[in-house]
Structures are given as structure tokens and as C-alpha cells.
């Protein structure tokens, strides 16, 4: 696995929502990006931040935001999140009406473009978009809630995506159930970018946990 840079992107879904700025400050210096889960209670059965709230978080964060849009109107909203200054904007293949146009739109506003698939969605159907994406996201839980059990059966999908990416500079992210116990499994399968929420913010020292996760993944 040498030659691939390891990225840890803590999800603030598991942070103290009333003190998001101070929660981000705990892990900003040791994180590659801050993962912001946007849910609309329609595409997934949960609701988090609206666009205005997210814009405030993006503006206040000292570390670039990795916006993960789990929403129905993703073709329009993705552009808004790119314009707002997100470092990366990920759309779900299952929600997008025009994947090609939306990925191009995200990039045109200076953000990295990501394409995500749920556990039940074959990645093979979307590898054709490799020239338009900066990151593929393989969900390792059903999207909607934090604290779920890691789905190890998704590792074959990760391996397939890694093989398809080859030497291209496309990040391969996994999201769901990532912890000290599971990050090595995902790393071995080929992931290089890891979302961790509960493992980080349920830890007594979130920044130390981020570094521990990085060290664990780097050892594979």
C-alpha cells in the first residue's frame, strides 16, 4: 500500500452540535478535512444542517470541509456547497439526475468532486465517471446515522474500485463504522481516505484518536 497518502476526515455528525466550532477546533490541526454530513430526511431518514447552517460551518472551519450530500435535490445543492467554499463536495449516484453535469459543476467552482454509492448500489455502474471525479466514496453502513456497525462485506467493492482507479490520483474514501479495529481492514482493501465520527468524538481526546487512526492505517 506504499505510495498512497492516508487522509483522516473526522465527521462532526457525532460531535456536540451546540458547540460545532469548538468541536472542530479539537481536531482541525490533525485532520486532512472535516467531514460534513448533510441529510434532508428524504434521501436518508435523518436531518442535519441546512444550507445556511452549513455555510456558517464552512466559513468558520480552519480546515477544509468535505461535504457529503445525502439529499434529494443534490444536483442543485452540490453547486451551492462548492460555491460556499467546500474543499470537496460528494454527491450520491442514487440521487443525482445528471451526474456528469453536476460533477463538472462542482469542479468548476473550485471544489473536488466526489461520487458516493450506498451499500446496495454496484460501483461498476459508475466507474465510467472516473475522469470526472476526484474521489469515490464507498459507504460501509447504510447512510443516515452515526455509530453503525462496519459492513466488512463492502470491502470487495473497495477492492474493485481501487483496481479500476489504478495509478490515477483519485481518492478512495470509506464512511461508516471506521474505528481502530476496522480502519486496517478498509486500508488493506485499498481505501486511502477515512471518515470517522463516533470513534473520534466519543474518545476522551479526539485529536489523539485521529492520530491513532492515521498511524493504524499507515501501518498496513
Secondary structure, 3 states (H helix, E strand, C coil): CCCCCCEEEEEHHHCCHHHHHHHHHHHHHHCCCEEEEEEECCCCCCECCCHHHHHHHHHHCCCCEEEEEECCCHHHHHHHHHHCCCCEEEEECCCCCCHHHHHHHHHHCCCEEEEEECCCCCHHHCHHHCCCCCEEEEECCCCCCCCCCCCHHHHHHHHHHHHHHCCCCCEEEEECCCCCCCHHHHHHHCCCEEEECHHHHCCCCHHHHHHHHHHHHHCC
